[in-house]
Amino acid sequence: MTKTTTHNPITKTQIYRAVASSTAIETGATVQKIEQQLKRNQAQAKAVGLAR
């Protein structure tokens, strides 16, 4: 009999935290500061329209 496992879906918050913590280790900046930068950049990217 095989055993099936269910995984919780990965959230954007978890992705932001993983990227921020990895970047913080490499740069020496705080995780919170990098998370804020990521969210700010995401908001700015949404404001840019695509060329058609």
GIJO-V410768 format. One record per backbone hydrogen bond with DSSP energy under -0.5 kcal/mol. NH is the residue of the N-H (numbers start at 1). CO is the residue of the C=O. If there is no record, write none. Layout:
nh=NH co=CO
nh=NH co=CO
This chain:
nh=4 co=2
nh=15 co=11
nh=16 co=12
nh=17 co=13
nh=18 co=14
nh=19 co=15
nh=20 co=16
nh=21 co=17
nh=22 co=18
nh=23 co=19
nh=24 co=20
nh=25 co=21
nh=26 co=22
nh=27 co=23
nh=28 co=24
nh=34 co=30
nh=35 co=31
nh=36 co=32
nh=37 co=33
nh=38 co=34
nh=39 co=35
nh=40 co=36
nh=41 co=37
nh=42 co=38
nh=43 co=39
nh=44 co=40
nh=45 co=41
nh=46 co=42
nh=47 co=43
nh=48 co=44
nh=48 co=45
